[in-house]
């Protein structure tokens, strides 16, 4: 009888942990590995790429509509990326690394607004 009581307590504990941890989705994203593919053009002038985040409102955060095959999530479930405070800056930094690794001299900067000067 003690065995079943202990088993039942463990079962309820595991069930409670699963239910509590299922409320928020949190992931750690690995940094991408730059490719070894080169670019054949020579004498490319250095370029500055300005990256502007034009997402607004609900589009400015990660909300998974569906995770996995057939597993519907509530639209209010937020996806948290533990090691990425600013997704746009993360994207810009790794885009710059990738292009520089391909011998394309680029500096990626993040801006709040589009520069309409060209």
C-alpha positions as a Markdown table, in Angstrom:
| # | Residue | x | y | z |
|---|---|---|---|---|
| 1 | Unk | 0.0 | 0.0 | 0.0 |
| 2 | Unk | 2.9 | 2.4 | 0.7 |
| 3 | Unk | 4.3 | 1.7 | -2.7 |
| 4 | Unk | 1.1 | 2.9 | -4.4 |
| 5 | Unk | 0.8 | 5.9 | -2.2 |
| 6 | Unk | 4.4 | 7.0 | -3.1 |
| 7 | Unk | 3.7 | 6.2 | -6.8 |
| 8 | Unk | 0.6 | 8.4 | -6.7 |
| 9 | Unk | 2.4 | 11.3 | -5.0 |
| 10 | Unk | 5.2 | 11.1 | -7.6 |
| 11 | Unk | 2.7 | 11.0 | -10.4 |
| 12 | Unk | 0.9 | 14.1 | -9.1 |
| 13 | Unk | 4.2 | 15.9 | -8.6 |
| 14 | Unk | 5.3 | 15.2 | -12.2 |
| 15 | Unk | 1.8 | 16.2 | -13.5 |
| 16 | Unk | 1.9 | 19.5 | -11.6 |
| 17 | Unk | 5.4 | 20.2 | -13.0 |
| 18 | Unk | 4.3 | 19.5 | -16.5 |
| 19 | Unk | 1.2 | 21.7 | -16.2 |
| 20 | Unk | 3.1 | 24.6 | -14.6 |
| 21 | Unk | 6.0 | 24.5 | -17.1 |
| 22 | Unk | 3.6 | 24.3 | -20.1 |
| 23 | Unk | 2.3 | 27.8 | -19.5 |
| 24 | Unk | 5.3 | 29.6 | -21.1 |
| 25 | Unk | 7.6 | 28.6 | -23.9 |
| 26 | Unk | 11.2 | 29.5 | -23.3 |
| 27 | Unk | 14.1 | 28.5 | -25.5 |
| 28 | Unk | 17.8 | 29.2 | -25.9 |
| 29 | Unk | 18.9 | 29.8 | -29.4 |
| 30 | Unk | 22.3 | 28.6 | -30.6 |
| 31 | Unk | 24.3 | 31.1 | -32.6 |
| 32 | Unk | 24.4 | 30.2 | -36.3 |
| 33 | Unk | 27.6 | 28.8 | -37.6 |
| 34 | Unk | 29.0 | 30.9 | -40.5 |
| 35 | Unk | 29.2 | 29.1 | -43.8 |
| 36 | Unk | 32.3 | 28.3 | -45.7 |
| 37 | Unk | 30.8 | 29.4 | -49.0 |
| 38 | Unk | 32.8 | 32.2 | -50.6 |
| 39 | Unk | 31.7 | 34.9 | -52.9 |
| 40 | Unk | 33.5 | 35.1 | -56.3 |
| 41 | Unk | 33.3 | 38.9 | -57.0 |
| 42 | Unk | 36.4 | 40.9 | -56.2 |
| 43 | Unk | 37.0 | 44.4 | -55.0 |
| 44 | Unk | 33.6 | 44.9 | -53.3 |
| 45 | Unk | 33.4 | 48.3 | -51.7 |
| 46 | Unk | 32.5 | 48.3 | -48.0 |
| 47 | Unk | 28.8 | 48.8 | -47.5 |
| 48 | Unk | 26.6 | 49.7 | -44.5 |
| 49 | Unk | 23.3 | 47.8 | -44.3 |
| 50 | Unk | 20.7 | 49.6 | -42.1 |
| 51 | Unk | 18.2 | 47.2 | -40.7 |
| 52 | Unk | 14.9 | 48.7 | -39.5 |
| 53 | Unk | 12.3 | 46.8 | -37.5 |
| 54 | Unk | 9.0 | 47.9 | -39.0 |
| 55 | Unk | 6.9 | 45.4 | -37.0 |
| 56 | Unk | 4.2 | 47.0 | -34.9 |
| 57 | Unk | 1.8 | 45.9 | -32.2 |
| 58 | Unk | 1.3 | 42.2 | -31.8 |
| 59 | Unk | 3.6 | 41.5 | -34.8 |
| 60 | Unk | 6.5 | 42.9 | -32.9 |
| 61 | Unk | 6.7 | 39.9 | -30.5 |
| 62 | Unk | 7.0 | 36.2 | -31.1 |
| 63 | Unk | 3.6 | 34.4 | -30.7 |
| 64 | Unk | 3.5 | 30.8 | -31.8 |
| 65 | Unk | 0.2 | 29.9 | -33.5 |
| 66 | Unk | 1.2 | 26.2 | -33.8 |
| 67 | Unk | 4.1 | 24.3 | -32.2 |
| 68 | Unk | 4.7 | 20.8 | -33.5 |
| 69 | Unk | 2.4 | 18.8 | -35.7 |
| 70 | Unk | -1.2 | 19.5 | -34.9 |
| 71 | Unk | -0.6 | 21.0 | -31.5 |
| 72 | Unk | -2.5 | 24.3 | -31.4 |
| 73 | Unk | -1.4 | 26.9 | -28.9 |
| 74 | Unk | -3.3 | 29.8 | -27.5 |
| 75 | Unk | -2.6 | 33.1 | -29.3 |
| 76 | Unk | -1.6 | 34.6 | -25.9 |
| 77 | Unk | 1.3 | 32.1 | -25.4 |
| 78 | Unk | 4.5 | 34.1 | -25.8 |
| 79 | Unk | 7.6 | 32.5 | -27.1 |
| 80 | Unk | 10.6 | 33.6 | -25.0 |
| 81 | Unk | 14.1 | 33.4 | -26.4 |
| 82 | Unk | 16.3 | 33.4 | -23.3 |
| 83 | Unk | 19.6 | 34.6 | -24.8 |
| 84 | Unk | 18.2 | 37.1 | -27.3 |
| 85 | Unk | 17.1 | 40.4 | -25.7 |
| 86 | Unk | 16.7 | 42.2 | -29.1 |
| 87 | Unk | 15.9 | 39.8 | -32.0 |
| 88 | Unk | 16.7 | 42.5 | -34.7 |
| 89 | Unk | 20.1 | 43.3 | -33.3 |
| 90 | Unk | 20.8 | 39.5 | -33.1 |
| 91 | Unk | 19.8 | 39.1 | -36.7 |
| 92 | Unk | 22.0 | 42.1 | -37.8 |
| 93 | Unk | 25.0 | 40.8 | -35.9 |
| 94 | Unk | 24.8 | 37.4 | -37.4 |
| 95 | Unk | 24.0 | 38.7 | -40.9 |
| 96 | Unk | 27.2 | 40.8 | -40.7 |
| 97 | Unk | 29.2 | 37.8 | -39.6 |
| 98 | Unk | 27.9 | 35.7 | -42.4 |
| 99 | Unk | 28.6 | 38.2 | -45.1 |
| 100 | Unk | 32.0 | 39.1 | -43.8 |
| 101 | Unk | 32.8 | 35.4 | -43.7 |
| 102 | Unk | 32.0 | 35.3 | -47.4 |
| 103 | Unk | 34.5 | 38.2 | -47.9 |
| 104 | Unk | 31.8 | 40.7 | -48.5 |
| 105 | Unk | 32.7 | 43.8 | -46.4 |
| 106 | Unk | 29.5 | 44.8 | -44.7 |
| 107 | Unk | 28.6 | 46.6 | -41.5 |
| 108 | Unk | 25.0 | 46.0 | -40.3 |
| 109 | Unk | 23.4 | 48.6 | -38.1 |
| 110 | Unk | 20.0 | 48.7 | -36.5 |
| 111 | Unk | 18.0 | 51.9 | -36.9 |
| 112 | Unk | 14.6 | 53.0 | -35.5 |
| 113 | Unk | 13.4 | 54.6 | -38.7 |
| 114 | Unk | 14.0 | 54.3 | -42.5 |
| 115 | Unk | 16.5 | 56.7 | -43.9 |
| 116 | Unk | 14.6 | 58.2 | -46.9 |
| 117 | Unk | 17.8 | 59.7 | -48.4 |
| 118 | Unk | 18.3 | 56.7 | -50.7 |
